[in-house]
């Protein structure tokens, strides 16, 4: 039995209701004109965002007791409805919600149910139920099923804003890869691998997280109480630069229809913070990057959908080092001028102890592939047969959500 009424019931849900840093110079690249008007940006938050902090379920009576000092108080949260709010650092996303341009999804996850960053990211990006089994990603497979363009001057219809093409865009369809001139001082991939290595040991995991956080704060010259101003070199600032580059490319003459950007550093095992603190700064940077993306896209924003996803959620209870550990259910966002928003989509299972997955995590009640299918269907016009057989094989149990995109 549900504890709360949300704008969309489960039945309705299942039936388908609905400044680049340092002035980086972009190459002079012209793209072929596209046949459709839809634009899609996929933002991958690597490290596992705490969905119970980003979208606090303050109306759930068990939330505050589990998340303790990490819980976002109703008075601090940006109101969505009687059950959910947004973290106070997500001011731009809240503006888009009020403008009807944001859908918030909660208690969502990929089919993956273990807690390895890399396996979780593989499932998120390969579109399968297991971390191995294919060398290509669901978004690359979707490229082959897009409606044809009017001209074919260049074959690439998607761009990865990274030094390397992530799994989600790898495959037979040609894609571009563009990297900002500035690169992070800390190798986020190495840090994530170390976090995976120590994930079974609470003490080592906490020490690693503390060391990473201390170094980042020292590099940035920013303490926990430094307020909202972002410092040069902060990873969130770099995300802003990457988002800026994506927008410039997409609004260029005949620019790419699809862009993928990534941000690491969401693994908050220690000293996570609540309305203020380390996670707050990360969310502030994400929010600013999305604002910059919208501003740079200009009129193209009206034709754009932005998916913000992470590999899994985090534990419902705070751990012994004032952080959270690898979990299951989390949150996702769909923003943009093309989105029929102003809604929370959640078949909320509740946070009572007997409702938690394996007695520790928010239980996932929505498959992320349903969200992906809905966006690709309604926004990018990929046909249902291709979605069910080629793009997301073995996904019959994850029907496409409908009503996500404006008609």
Number of C-alpha atoms within 10 A of each C-alpha: 6 11 14 14 13 18 15 16 16 18 10 13 18 18 13 16 15 18 16 22 19 11 11 15 11 14 8 7 10 14 20 18 18 19 15 16 12 20 24 23 26 19 21 22 21 23 29 27 29 29 28 29 29 25 27 28 29 24 17 17 14 16 21 20 14 19 22 16 16 24 24 28 18 18 10 14 23 22 20 19 16 15 20 23 27 27 30 23 25 21 17 19 26 22 14 19 24 15 13 18 24 27 24 23 23 26 26 29 28 27 23 21 17 12 20 21 21 17 18 25 23 25 23 28 23 26 26 23 18 17 18 11 10 14 12 20 24 26 25 23 23 22 25 18 18 18 14 12 14 11 13 14 12 11 14 18 26 25 24 25 24 17 12 12 17 19 20 24 27 21 19 13 17 16 20 17 16 18 15 20 14 15 13 10 10 12 10 16 14 10 18 20 14 15 22 19 13 16 19 11 11 14 12 15 20 25 15 17 22 18 12 16 18 13 12 19 16 11 14 15 13 15 13 13 9 13 12 13 10 18 15 14 17 19 25 24 22 22 25 24 25 27 29 27 25 26 24 16 24 25 18 14 14 18 23 25 25 24 26 25 20 19 20 20 21 19 25 25 25 24 21 26 20 23 21 19 18 22 26 23 23 23 21 23 24 27 21 23 23 24 19 20 24 23 14 20 21 12 12 19 21 17 19 23 27 26 19 20 25 27 29 32 30 28 25 34 24 21 18 13 19 19 25 25 25 25 26 31 28 32 27 23 18 26 28 28 22 25 25 22 24 19 21 21 23 23 24 25 18 22 25 16 15 10 14 19 19 12 15 20 23 31 24 26 16 25 20 25 25 22 23 20 26 24 25 23 21 19 23 23 16 21 16 16 10 17 24 17 12 15 26 24 14 13 20 11 9 19 20 26 22 19 17 25 23 14 9
